Amino acid sequence: MRAFLAVLGDSFRLLKARALFWISLVISVIAAVVYLSIGFDEKGMTVMFGAWSFESDMVKKGSEGAELVYLGIYTKFIVGWWLSWIAIVIALISCAPIFPEFMAEGSAGVALSKPLSRLRLFLYKYVGALLFMGIQATLFAVIVFFAIKLRIGHWMPSVLWSVPILLLVFSYLYAVTVLIGIRTRSVMAAVLLTILFWFTCFLAQLGEQMTHSIGVRGENPFTLGKMEQAEQQKWKTAHDIARLPYLLLPKTAETTALIERWMVMPDGKALDDATIKAARKGSMGEGLSEHAEEDLKRNPSWLVIGSSLGFEVFILGIAAWMFCRRDF
């Protein structure tokens, strides 16, 4: 434990020495406070603690519409953009130097001179980066947790699922960052290639979803009608092919979507079920696909997380092997 704390302390000193560590924490707090600033009164919705107001009977204080709007802002904008993309990119940039700078000539001498195996040292460094992301995610989630109680009057502990889920998504990508960082010892290469890999994962998921919609359901995306059986069979084959990279690569978008699937409304129903129900009533907009519920739950959670963790363990195994054999 003492060795772990020593390595962890070294990693945190490296991170705190960089302005981006503090910038990312401040931005996380600002984003949470902006969410907290959204409120509801007898006339409608207010923003920035009442600086702007929007009158609407549908989102008055205490209404079901106010609850759906406030939680919808969290899942669609806060989770969909901030937690899914911006916070992770900032964390990747902040943590990317940990391994390349540690492996720089002379930097690893003190740590390696201690009675600590290289494998344990590698794992301690990796866990330290995850803890950095955990600090940001926890701070943000706690503020949001109290904001929901303050604005809609309900305690929703399920909102804290965002912390482990965000850590999972970050760990998928950071494993790739570590591997590239150890191989190239270049921080820039590690960050850029990880983002490129992330985009590849997105394309793999998008391709699988599109070919499933066309090949399995037989929906023509251009005419919005049904396809002929012969044409549909070709797309089924395409879906079988697209399914392979989808299963092998980490599912970053689907893992993040678990936040909405696992969040529970005050009435005990899942947030995604409530959103779909509201959309069908027309209160959340038109044009929702009749297959929306199937799209959200088509792949079980164990498949989404399990296959992604399998990829992460494989990549970490290669990175650890390279780290243990590399000359510093």
CORVENPE-V616722 format. One record per helix or strand. SS is the DSSP state (2 for helix, 1 for strand). FROM is the first residue (numbers start at 0). TO is the last residue. Records with the same first field share a line. If there is no record, write none. Layout:
BEGIN
SS=FROM-TO / FROM-TO
END
This chain:
BEGIN
2=1-15 / 18-35 / 56-58 / 63-94 / 96-101 / 108-111 / 117-151 / 156-183 / 186-215 / 228-247 / 251-261 / 270-280 / 291-296 / 300-324
1=38-39 / 43-46 / 51-54 / 218-218 / 225-225 / 263-263 / 269-269
END
